Amino acid sequence: MYQLRNVRIEGRRTSLRLAPEFWLGLDEIGRRERFALHDLCSVIRRRDPQRSLASAVRVFVTFYFRELAHTGADHRAPPRAAADAHVAGPA
């Protein structure tokens, strides 16, 4: 079952429908990297404008946790740099 939430991308309100697991992942990334949900979604949109927002978020969350699994659970990078690096994953 998908969950619909409203987020702000670059200050504009939009709806985003994701499976609960992706919302949990996105929330966890925000906590780890010190990003508000809206800011994180804005970064994802800027870095991956060719995909739909939902698709870009799914790719981002998957790539982030895949990289985290390879680098170890204690991985901590500076917040903005880490998010940019993870968003820049496979297009």
C-alpha positions in Angstrom: 0.0 0.0 0.0 1.4 3.4 -1.0 1.4 6.4 1.2 0.8 9.9 -0.1 2.6 12.9 1.5 2.9 16.5 0.6 6.4 17.8 0.2 7.9 21.1 -0.9 10.3 21.1 -3.7 12.1 24.4 -4.1 9.3 26.0 -2.1 6.5 24.5 -4.2 4.1 22.0 -2.7 3.7 18.7 -4.5 2.4 15.3 -3.7 4.6 12.2 -3.5 3.3 8.6 -3.4 5.8 6.0 -2.1 5.7 2.6 -0.5 6.1 2.9 3.3 9.6 1.4 3.2 10.8 4.2 1.0 9.3 6.8 3.3 11.1 5.2 6.2 14.3 5.1 4.3 14.0 8.8 3.3 13.2 9.7 6.9 16.3 7.8 8.1 18.5 9.4 5.5 17.3 12.8 6.6 18.2 12.0 10.2 21.6 10.6 9.3 22.5 13.5 7.0 20.7 16.3 9.0 18.3 17.2 6.2 14.7 18.2 6.5 12.5 16.0 4.3 11.6 19.0 2.0 15.3 19.9 1.6 16.3 16.4 0.8 13.6 16.1 -1.8 14.7 19.4 -3.3 18.3 18.1 -3.6 17.1 14.9 -5.2 14.9 16.8 -7.7 17.8 19.1 -8.6 20.3 16.2 -9.1 17.9 13.9 -11.0 15.5 16.1 -13.0 15.0 13.6 -15.8 13.1 11.1 -13.6 9.7 11.5 -12.0 10.2 12.6 -8.4 8.9 9.2 -7.0 11.4 7.3 -9.2 14.3 9.7 -8.3 13.5 9.2 -4.6 13.4 5.4 -5.0 16.7 5.4 -6.8 18.3 7.7 -4.2 17.1 5.6 -1.2 18.2 2.4 -2.8 21.6 3.8 -3.8 22.2 5.4 -0.4 21.6 2.3 1.6 23.5 0.1 -0.9 26.5 2.4 -0.5 26.1 2.5 3.2 26.1 -1.3 3.3 29.4 -1.4 1.4 31.1 1.3 3.5 29.9 0.2 6.9 27.2 1.3 9.4 29.4 3.9 11.0 29.7 5.9 7.7 29.3 9.6 8.4 30.1 12.2 5.8 29.4 16.0 6.0 25.6 16.3 5.5 25.4 18.2 2.2 28.4 16.4 0.6 27.0 13.0 1.5 23.6 13.6 0.1 25.1 15.1 -3.1 27.3 12.0 -3.5 24.4 9.6 -3.0 22.1 11.5 -5.3 24.6 11.5 -8.0 24.3 7.7 -8.2 23.3 5.8 -11.4 21.0 7.7 -13.7 
